Amino acid sequence: MDEITFSTLRNLTEEEACDLFAEIRWPGGVIACPKCGSLKGAYKLKSKPDSKNKVAPGTYKCKDCRRKFTVKMGTIFEKSPIPMRDWLLAVYEMNENKTGVSASQLHRKLGVTYKTAWFMCHRIREAMKQEPLGMLLGTVEADETYIGGLEKNKHLSKRKGRSPKAKTPVFAMIERGGDVRAQKVPDTKGRTLQPIIAQNIHPHTRVMTDEYGAYFGLDRFHTSHETVHHLSKEYVRGDVHTNLAENWFSLLKRGIKGNYFHVSPTHLNRYLAEFTFRFNNRKLSDGQRTAKALKGAVGKRLTYDKTIKTEA
């Protein structure tokens, strides 16, 4: 498969777009029937030149169960009327920019309604969700922040000055030279954060935090727990700092402020999945990251009702 670029995607026919996704979904050409699970083979259906009943692009027929299916079936794209080419372009756009792309931008670029673009973005974020593999090792920074709208944009009743009460807490752990893991948390108390640390950070690890009391006692469970004292304006002491975690939070907030303006707590974990996916795959090219996100689209579904009614 050639490198995926915006220009190559833009010039694809719908048939070619479906073929590209099929190549990513079924590498080596071994097609698993989403209807019966058979690996005995499926063949692609094509319209005859003189046929009145045209076959939709990306349609296959299973040799075992004899049923038809499309390349979209069993993915986040299932039952979507959006052309596959537009889906590929949207996935590429969300992987090209470090701070993401807004639904408004997709709405203008693809010529779909804002509501459709918004739903497309959330379905793609679902594809970008990755289950953590193993535990974070080496030197790991842990930090917390608060996500919320700009004070000047809030209703007077919700303005809290410098207090985080009207904002949503987010906790992140980042392995130096490795991956970041981030999630929305109900609060930033030790009884909330320390179990998350225990589940994600290996005991034989140097843990770096600031002096916040929620982290007290981590040295009992890890190789070491070293802190910097931000209140005393100490931000770096040798190799002890939380700069990487703070830089990732800065990237997250720039993306939210610049692209999304406001992120509902209901959907916050999906946005975190998007930002962690791009960061954790930062060594890949834009095209390779796009292909990996497309692989993540398989085996997942996200309906509109679930998107608006269910917390991520």
Helices and strands as residue ranges (DSSP letters): H 6-10, H 14-25, G 27-29, E 42-44, E 59-62, E 68-70, H 84-96, H 103-110, H 114-128, E 139-147, G 151-153, G 156-158, E 168-175, E 180-184, H 190-200, E 206-210, G 213-215, G 218-220, E 224-228, G 230-232, H 243-255, I 256-260, H 268-280, H 286-295, H 304-309
